[in-house]
Amino acid sequence: MKVLVTGASGYLGGRLCHALLTRGYSVRAFVRPTSDLSSLPPPSAGGASLELAYGDVTDYESLVAACSGCHVIFHTAALVEPWIPQPSRFFSVNVGGLKNVLRVYKELGTIEKIIYTSSFFALGSTDGYVADETQVHSGKFFCTEYEKSKAIADKIALEAASEGVPIVAVYPGVIYGPGKVTSGNIVAKLIIERFNGRLPGYIGYGNDRYSFCHVDDVVEGHIAALNKGQPGGRYLLTGENASFKLVFDIAAVITETKRPLFSIPLLVIEAYGWVSVLFSRITGKLPLISPPTVYVLRHQWAYSCEKAKLELNYNPRSLKEGLTEVIPWLKSLGLIKY
């Protein structure tokens, strides 16, 4: 079976390509000509073949050419940032890209299944409760343009499923783990800031909640969605619901260092975010913290992955187990010291 992975050079996409190859799949990695390919395995890794196809999910002709001869599409490509200077790009990539994938499915007639990587943001916040796959974003308020784009794309995916398209939507939580240190790996980024002294305190007061999931568990969930996921099904590939305060506390235990002594109020972080956005417009480098990041921090994002456990045999590791792997990995790269 030949599978196409869009966004193959990304944090999640690269790990997915590795896992698919080790299981004997023939993988075609869809990447942009300017993509950093360092996260991809070398050709013929694991005894199976890896093929590169160049293009962009916003370029329909390049996408249809890449999909030719493939039986499955893993659509992981997305623009994942809390803030960018041209927010319209979120919609051209995250919404337009999915529309192009669905158009390819209809045109080729040979695609047997689409595994679409959505996001917990597509379901909306969960202030005071834990949500499952039955939740649909209300659409009344969005913390970020990224959240808005993923919610719109989610509705498109659900509509396609209702029309008989064999699409399975998976919703990862806050992904962390070894791999590229990008905005999609925000946990690693914040740990780096913490141990380099640029983030001396906790973020907020510890009443935030996120569903943290290790990247390799999410990859396993994607492959299980291919083999066991029901067409039209929705599966939360999340994990332990916890705060970033707990992340920092676990990191202190693992490294045998002191915990932060104080919390940084969100108003202070928001002010820093506005300054960061100003410098970003001058330098062209995207900020780690921006005002939309703070809007997200003011809400809770807690989810249950019981359906994925039951139907996909999804087995997420604990946050402590995952961080016990990640922190020494960051140290081995020289990104943190302790």
N, C-alpha and C positions, 0 to 999 in steps of 0.2 A: 504494500500500500504506500503510495506516494503522498506526502503531506506538505502543504505550504504553510510556512510560519511567517506572517507579517510582523513587522517590528522585531525581526530576528536578531538585530544587533543590540537590542535594548537589554535592560537589567533582567527582566523576566524572560523575554524571548530567547536570549542566549542560553540560559539555563534549560529552557524547554527543548531547544535543539539538541543539547548534550544528552538529555534524558531520552528523547525519541530515538536518537542514533544508537544508544546502548541497548535499546529494545528491538533493534533491527528494522526500524522504519527508514524508508528512503525520504530524505528531507530536502526540500527546496527552501532556502532562506531568502526571503524578500527583503532587500535592504536598499537604502538610498546610495547613490554613488559617493556621497560624502561621509557615509557612516563609518564610525570606528568599529572595526570588526574584531577587536581584541577579545571580546567575550564569546566569540563563536569557536567551535572546535575546528581543527584542521580537516580538510577533505578526507573522506574515508575513515574518519575516527570511529572506533568501536565496531569495525567490520561492516558498517553500512555506509551508504553514500550521502555526502552533503554536496548540494549544488547551490550556487549563488545565482539569484535573479535580481537584477537592478531595476529600480523604479521607485515609485511613491504611491501610497494608497490614495492620494488625491489625483493621481494621473491614471485615468481609467484604462487607457490602452496598455500601459506598462503592467497594470495589475492583471488584466485579462490574459496577457501573454504569459505572465508568471504562473497563473492558475492552470494553464493548459496542460493536460495530462495528469493533474492531481485529483485525488479522490476526497481529500479532507482539507479544510482551511482552518488553521488556528489563527484567529484574528486578534493578535495581542498588540498591534500597533496603536499607539495613542500618544498624544501630547500631554505629559503629566507635569504640570507646574502649578503652584498656587497663584502665580501672577506672571504675566508677560506684557510687554508694551503694546502688542497688537492682539487683543483678545479674540479677534475674528478667526485667528488661526486655530483656536480650540475647536471651532465649529467646522472649519474646512477639513481638519484632520479627524477629529473624534466622531463627528456626525457624517460628514461627507465620505470619510473612509469606509464606514460601515455601509452606507448606501451603495458605494461602489462594489463592495464585496457581495451584497445581495443582488446587485445588477449582474455581476459576473456569474453567480449561481444560476440565474434565470437564462442567461445567454448561452453558457456552455452546456448545461444539462447533464454534466458528468460528476458534479460535486455531490457526494453522498452525505456529508455532515459538515456543519460549521460550528466550531467551538469559539464563542465570542467572549473575550475578556472584558467584562464591564468593570465596575468598581462599587465598593460600599457606598460611595457618594451618590450613586445613581438611585439608591433607595431612600436617601434622606436621613436626617439626624434622628436620634432616638433618646431625646432628653427624658431621663427618668425611667426608661424601660429597655428591654432587650428585644430587638426586632428579628423577624425571620423573613423568608423569601416572599411571603404574601404582601409585604409592605411595598407600596408604590409611591414614588416621590409625589408630594402634594403639589409641587411646582409653585408654591406661594412665595418662597424665599430661597435664595441661593447664596451661600457664603463666598463662593468663587465662581468664575466663569467656567472653570474646569468642571465643577460639580454640575452646572447647568447643562454643559455639553454632553456629559455622560448620562444625565437624566433624560435628555431628549433622545439620545441614541438608544437608551434602554427601551423607551416606548416604541421606537422603530423596530427594534429586535422582537418585542412582544407582538407587534402587529404582523411582522413577517411570519412568526411562529403560528399565529392564528390562521394564516393563509396557507399553511402547510409546508413552509420552509423548514428543513431539518436543522434548526439552529438550537444550540444549547448555550445558555448564558451562565457564566460563572462570575462571581462577585468576590474578589479577594479583599481582605482587610488591609491593614497597614503592613505592607510587606517589608521584611527585613532579612538580612542574612548576607553571606559572602557574595561577591560579585561587584558590578559597577557601583560606585558611590555617586549616585545620581539623585535627583529629586524624588524618584521612585523608591529610593532607599534612605528615606528621611531619618530613620532611627540611627543608622550608621553616621549620617551627617551630624546629628545632634550629639551623639556620643563623642565624636571627634571634637566638636566645639566645647563640650564639657571638659574633656581631659586636656585640652590645649588652653584652658583658662578663659576662653572667650564667652562661655556661658557659666558664670560662677554660681548661679542659683537654680532652683526649680522653676519651671515654667508655670506660672499661675499658682493655684493653691491645691492642686491634686484632686479636684472634683471632675476633671476631664476623664472620659472613658473612650478607649479605642479598642478595636479587635485586632490584636497583633498576630501575624502569621508568618512563619518562616518560608522563604522563597522556595525551598526544595519541597516543602509540603504542598505549596500552591501548584508547583509543577506536577506533582503526583496527582493532584486533584484534577488538573487539566487532562491528563492522560486517562484518568478514570472516567472523566466526562465523555471522552471519545468512546470508550469501550462499554460504559454502563449508563451514561446519561440518557435520559429520555428526550426525544425531540420536543422542543418547546419547554423543556425543563429549566428551572432556575435553581442555582446552587450557590450558597454562600461558602466560600473557601476562606473562612476567617479562623479565629483562634481564641486565645485567652483575652478576655475583656479586662483592661487595666489602664492605669494612668501613666503619663510620662514620668511622674514622680516615682512610681514603682520601678520603671526602667532604670532611672538614675540610682535608686536604692539597691537594686539587684547588681548593677554595675559596680557599685562601691563594695559590695560583699565579694564579688568575684575577684576584684583587683586588690582587695584588702586596703582600700583607701577610705578617706572620710567622705561621708555624705555631704551634700550641700547644706549650708547652715541657714539659708534663708530662701524665700520664694520671691520671684520677680513678678510684680503685679502686671496684669495684662495691659493696663494703660501704658506702662513704661515700655513694654514690648511693642505695642502698637506705634508709639512715638518713634521707637527705633526703626520699625518697619517703614514708616513714611520717609525717614531719612535714607534708609537703604534703597527705597524706590527712586528717590532723587538721584542718588549716586549711580544707580543702575542706568538711568536715562543718560547719564553723562558718560559712563564707562562702557555700557553695553553688556556688562556682566550681570546675570540674573541674581537677585538677592536671595539669601537663605530665609530671611524673615521679611514678610510684607504684611500690610494691613489685612488682606484676605486670610492669611495664615491665622491671625488673631481671631477673626470672625469664626473660623473653624474651631479654634480652641475654646470658644465660649459655648460650644455645644458638645453633646455626647454622641458617640457613634459606636454603640454596642450591639452585637449581633450574635445569633445562634447558628451554629453550623451542624445542628443535629440531623437535618435532612441529608446533607452531604455525607455525614458519618454513616447513616443508615443505607443510603442508596449507592454511594460511591466508595464506601469503605475508607472514607477520608479520615486521616489520623494525625491531627496537628499536634506538634510538640508543645510543651509548656514554654512560657516566656523565659523562665530561668534556664531551661535546657538549651534554648536557642541562643540566648545571650552568652552562655558559657562557651559556645563555639565562636560567636561573632567577635567578642572582645579580644581574645588572643589573636584572632585573624587580623584585626585592625592593628594590633601591636606588631605582628610579624611584617606588616607592610610599612611600618614606621610612621603610621598615621596618628598613633597615640602612644604615650609613654606612661608607665605606672610602676 
